[in-house]
């Protein structure tokens, strides 16, 4: 059976420069800039952002603006790092009943991303 080696997310954005800058504030690095796109990567996660000027802005999608969940090894440390950089937090760090310590961030365009650490394996 095949194994998933990495996850990639694809986001429609209205401003590639602003969106790339946001992900750089999360510690991602720009790894490619094909025409109309910016690809950023941190560890084993890549986000590919495509310029879609006519797309409905993510902030208008409500609950459907969530696009991914990143599992990290130190949610509290990453939370402190990002808040220290002034990253907009959409959901504060908290221990959840499903065994995760997690928080959420929001891109300038309104895409929401949850970030969490396993603190208690589900039974």
VEXDOVEX-573304 format. One record per residue: residue number from 1; residue in one letter; chain; y, z, x of N, C-alpha, C, O in turn. Coordinates in steps of 0.05 Angstrom, whole numbers, plus 5000, padded with zeros to 4 digits. Layout:
! residues N
 num residu chaine n_yy n_zz n_xx ca_yy ca_zz ca_xx c_yy c_zz c_xx o_yy o_zz o_xx
 NUM      A      A    Y    Z    X     Y     Z     X    Y    Z    X    Y    Z    X
...
END
This chain:
! residues 123
 num residu chaine n_yy n_zz n_xx ca_yy ca_zz ca_xx c_yy c_zz c_xx o_yy o_zz o_xx
   1      X      A 4976 5000 5017  5000  5000  5000 5025 5000 5018 5026 5014 5038
   2      X      A 5045 4985 5010  5070  4983  5025 5085 5010 5023 5083 5024 5002
   3      X      A 5101 5016 5043  5118  5040  5044 5147 5032 5043 5155 5012 5056
   4      X      A 5163 5047 5028  5192  5042  5029 5203 5053 5055 5199 5076 5061
   5      X      A 5216 5036 5070  5226  5044  5096 5256 5053 5096 5264 5068 5114
   6      X      A 5271 5043 5077  5299  5049  5077 5309 5042 5049 5297 5026 5035
   7      X      A 5331 5055 5040  5343  5047  5015 5370 5034 5020 5386 5042 5038
   8      X      A 5375 5014 5004  5401  5000  5004 5412 5001 4976 5398 4999 4956
   9      X      A 5438 5005 4974  5452  5004  4948 5471 4981 4949 5482 4975 4970
  10      X      A 5475 4968 4926  5494  4946  4924 5515 4954 4904 5508 4960 4881
  11      X      A 5540 4954 4912  5562  4961  4894 5582 4938 4891 5589 4925 4911
  12      X      A 5591 4934 4867  5613  4915  4862 5639 4931 4865 5642 4952 4852
  13      X      A 5656 4921 4881  5682  4935  4886 5705 4915 4884 5702 4891 4885
  14      X      A 5729 4927 4879  5753  4911  4877 5769 4910 4903 5786 4893 4907
  15      X      A 5764 4929 4921  5779  4931  4946 5759 4939 4969 5752 4962 4971
  16      X      A 5751 4919 4984  5731  4924  5005 5741 4943 5026 5726 4961 5035
  17      X      A 5767 4941 5034  5777  4958  5055 5778 4987 5047 5770 5005 5062
  18      X      A 5788 4993 5023  5789  5020  5013 5761 5032 5010 5756 5055 5017
  19      X      A 5743 5016 4998  5716  5025  4994 5702 5031 5020 5688 5051 5023
  20      X      A 5705 5013 5040  5692  5017  5066 5704 5042 5079 5689 5058 5091
  21      X      A 5730 5046 5077  5743  5070  5088 5732 5096 5076 5728 5115 5090
  22      X      A 5727 5095 5050  5715  5119  5037 5687 5125 5049 5682 5148 5056
  23      X      A 5671 5105 5052  5644  5110  5063 5645 5118 5092 5629 5133 5102
  24      X      A 5665 5108 5107  5669  5117  5134 5676 5147 5134 5668 5162 5153
  25      X      A 5691 5157 5114  5697  5185  5113 5671 5202 5107 5671 5226 5113
  26      X      A 5650 5189 5097  5625  5203  5092 5607 5201 5117 5585 5212 5117
  27      X      A 5617 5188 5138  5602  5186  5163 5587 5160 5166 5572 5156 5185
  28      X      A 5591 5141 5148  5578  5115  5150 5594 5097 5169 5618 5102 5173
  29      X      A 5581 5078 5181  5594  5059  5199 5591 5031 5188 5571 5025 5176
  30      X      A 5612 5015 5192  5610  4987  5184 5591 4973 5203 5594 4974 5227
  31      X      A 5570 4959 5191  5550  4946  5208 5551 4915 5204 5540 4901 5220
  32      X      A 5564 4906 5183  5566  4877  5179 5589 4871 5159 5594 4887 5141
  33      X      A 5601 4848 5163  5623  4840  5145 5620 4810 5139 5638 4794 5147
  34      X      A 5599 4802 5125  5597  4774  5117 5620 4768 5097 5630 4787 5085
  35      X      A 5627 4743 5093  5649  4736  5074 5645 4749 5047 5625 4745 5033
  36      X      A 5666 4764 5038  5665  4777  5012 5649 4802 5010 5645 4813 4988
  37      X      A 5639 4812 5033  5622  4836  5033 5630 4855 5056 5642 4846 5076
  38      X      A 5622 4880 5054  5622  4899  5076 5597 4916 5073 5591 4926 5051
  39      X      A 5581 4917 5094  5557  4934  5095 5563 4958 5112 5572 4956 5135
  40      X      A 5557 4982 5102  5560  5006  5117 5533 5021 5118 5516 5018 5100
  41      X      A 5528 5036 5140  5503  5049  5143 5507 5076 5155 5523 5080 5173
  42      X      A 5490 5096 5146  5488  5122  5158 5459 5129 5158 5446 5129 5137
  43      X      A 5448 5135 5181  5420  5141  5184 5403 5119 5170 5406 5096 5178
  44      X      A 5387 5125 5151  5369  5106  5138 5380 5095 5111 5365 5085 5095
  45      X      A 5405 5098 5107  5417  5089  5081 5439 5068 5086 5457 5072 5103
  46      X      A 5437 5046 5072  5457  5025  5074 5470 5021 5047 5456 5022 5026
  47      X      A 5496 5017 5046  5510  5009  5022 5523 4983 5027 5539 4979 5046
  48      X      A 5517 4963 5010  5527  4936  5012 5548 4933 4990 5541 4934 4966
  49      X      A 5573 4929 4997  5594  4927  4977 5604 4898 4976 5612 4886 4996
  50      X      A 5603 4887 4952  5612  4860  4948 5638 4859 4932 5641 4874 4913
  51      X      A 5655 4842 4940  5681  4839  4926 5676 4825 4899 5668 4802 4898
  52      X      A 5682 4840 4878  5678  4830  4850 5703 4837 4835 5704 4856 4819
  53      X      A 5724 4821 4838  5750  4826  4826 5750 4827 4796 5766 4841 4784
  54      X      A 5731 4813 4783  5731  4813  4754 5711 4833 4742 5710 4835 4717
  55      X      A 5697 4848 4758  5678  4868  4748 5692 4891 4735 5714 4899 4743
  56      X      A 5679 4903 4715  5689  4927  4702 5690 4949 4723 5670 4954 4736
  57      X      A 5713 4963 4726  5714  4984  4746 5694 5007 4740 5690 5014 4717
  58      X      A 5682 5017 4761  5662  5038  4758 5672 5062 4743 5658 5074 4728
  59      X      A 5698 5069 4747  5709  5093  4733 5709 5090 4703 5711 5110 4689
  60      X      A 5706 5065 4693  5705  5060  4664 5677 5061 4653 5673 5057 4629
  61      X      A 5657 5064 4670  5629  5064  4661 5619 5091 4652 5597 5092 4640
  62      X      A 5634 5112 4655  5624  5139  4647 5600 5147 4663 5599 5144 4687
  63      X      A 5579 5156 4649  5555  5165  4662 5541 5144 4678 5526 5150 4696
  64      X      A 5546 5119 4671  5533  5097  4685 5545 5090 4712 5537 5071 4726
  65      X      A 5565 5106 4720  5577  5101  4746 5562 5115 4769 5568 5111 4792
  66      X      A 5540 5130 4762  5523  5141  4783 5507 5118 4795 5496 5102 4780
  67      X      A 5505 5117 4822  5490  5095  4834 5468 5104 4852 5451 5088 4859
  68      X      A 5468 5129 4861  5447  5137  4879 5446 5167 4884 5464 5182 4876
  69      X      A 5425 5175 4897  5421  5203  4905 5411 5203 4934 5391 5191 4940
  70      X      A 5426 5217 4951  5419  5219  4979 5407 5246 4984 5419 5267 4978
  71      X      A 5383 5247 4995  5371  5272  5004 5379 5277 5033 5375 5260 5050
  72      X      A 5389 5301 5038  5398  5308  5065 5384 5333 5074 5370 5347 5058
  73      X      A 5386 5340 5100  5373  5364  5110 5391 5388 5110 5382 5411 5115
  74      X      A 5417 5385 5104  5435  5408  5104 5458 5401 5084 5480 5393 5093
  75      X      A 5453 5406 5059  5473  5399  5038 5499 5416 5042 5521 5406 5039
  76      X      A 5496 5442 5048  5519  5459  5051 5536 5450 5075 5561 5450 5073
  77      X      A 5524 5443 5097  5538  5433  5120 5553 5407 5115 5576 5404 5123
  78      X      A 5539 5389 5101  5551  5363  5095 5574 5367 5075 5595 5354 5078
  79      X      A 5570 5384 5056  5592  5391  5036 5616 5401 5051 5639 5393 5045
  80      X      A 5612 5420 5069  5635  5432  5084 5649 5410 5101 5673 5409 5102
  81      X      A 5633 5393 5113  5645  5371  5130 5662 5352 5112 5684 5345 5120
  82      X      A 5651 5345 5089  5666  5326  5072 5690 5339 5059 5711 5326 5057
  83      X      A 5688 5363 5050  5712  5376  5038 5733 5380 5060 5757 5379 5054
  84      X      A 5725 5386 5084  5744  5388  5106 5759 5362 5112 5781 5363 5122
  85      X      A 5747 5340 5105  5759  5314  5109 5775 5305 5084 5789 5284 5084
  86      X      A 5775 5322 5063  5789  5315  5039 5775 5296 5020 5788 5284 5003
  87      X      A 5749 5292 5024  5734  5274  5006 5734 5286 4978 5730 5310 4974
  88      X      A 5738 5268 4958  5739  5277  4930 5711 5285 4921 5692 5269 4921
  89      X      A 5708 5311 4914  5682  5322  4904 5682 5320 4874 5700 5330 4861
  90      X      A 5662 5307 4863  5660  5305  4833 5643 5327 4821 5646 5333 4797
  91      X      A 5627 5340 4837  5610  5362  4827 5605 5380 4851 5595 5371 4872
  92      X      A 5613 5405 4849  5613  5424  4871 5584 5431 4879 5566 5429 4863
  93      X      A 5581 5441 4903  5555  5449  4914 5543 5472 4897 5557 5492 4892
  94      X      A 5518 5468 4889  5505  5488  4872 5475 5485 4875 5464 5463 4879
  95      X      A 5461 5508 4872  5432  5507  4871 5424 5501 4842 5432 5515 4824
  96      X      A 5407 5481 4839  5399  5472  4812 5371 5482 4805 5354 5487 4823
  97      X      A 5365 5484 4779  5339  5494  4771 5316 5475 4778 5293 5483 4777
  98      X      A 5322 5450 4786  5301  5431  4793 5295 5432 4823 5283 5414 4834
  99      X      A 5304 5454 4837  5297  5459  4864 5314 5444 4885 5305 5441 4908
 100      X      A 5338 5436 4877  5356  5422  4896 5382 5438 4899 5392 5449 4880
 101      X      A 5393 5437 4923  5421  5446  4928 5436 5420 4930 5431 5404 4948
 102      X      A 5455 5416 4912  5467  5389  4911 5497 5390 4903 5507 5410 4893
 103      X      A 5510 5367 4909  5538  5363  4902 5542 5333 4898 5525 5317 4905
 104      X      A 5565 5326 4886  5570  5298  4881 5597 5290 4892 5616 5306 4895
 105      X      A 5599 5265 4900  5624  5253  4909 5630 5228 4892 5612 5217 4879
 106      X      A 5655 5220 4892  5664  5197  4877 5680 5178 4895 5698 5187 4909
 107      X      A 5673 5153 4895  5688  5133  4910 5716 5129 4898 5720 5137 4875
 108      X      A 5734 5116 4912  5760  5111  4900 5759 5094 4875 5777 5095 4858
 109      X      A 5738 5078 4872  5735  5061  4849 5719 5074 4826 5717 5063 4804
 110      X      A 5709 5099 4831  5695  5114  4811 5665 5114 4811 5652 5124 4793
 111      X      A 5653 5101 4832  5624  5103  4835 5617 5132 4843 5630 5143 4860
 112      X      A 5597 5143 4830  5589  5171  4836 5562 5171 4850 5544 5156 4844
 113      X      A 5560 5189 4870  5537  5192  4887 5530 5221 4889 5547 5238 4895
 114      X      A 5505 5228 4883  5496  5256  4887 5483 5259 4914 5470 5241 4924
 115      X      A 5487 5283 4926  5476  5289  4952 5462 5316 4950 5474 5335 4941
 116      X      A 5437 5317 4958  5422  5342  4955 5401 5348 4976 5393 5330 4991
 117      X      A 5393 5373 4977  5373  5383  4995 5352 5398 4979 5359 5413 4961
 118      X      A 5327 5393 4986  5305  5408  4973 5307 5437 4982 5307 5443 5006
 119      X      A 5308 5456 4962  5307  5484  4969 5283 5498 4958 5275 5520 4966
 120      X      A 5270 5485 4938  5246  5496  4926 5230 5472 4915 5238 5459 4896
 121      X      A 5206 5468 4927  5190  5445  4918 5182 5449 4889 5174 5471 4881
 122      X      A 5184 5428 4873  5176  5430  4845 5146 5436 4842 5130 5427 4859
 123      X      A 5140 5451 4823  5112  5459  4819 5098 5439 4802 5074 5442 4796
END
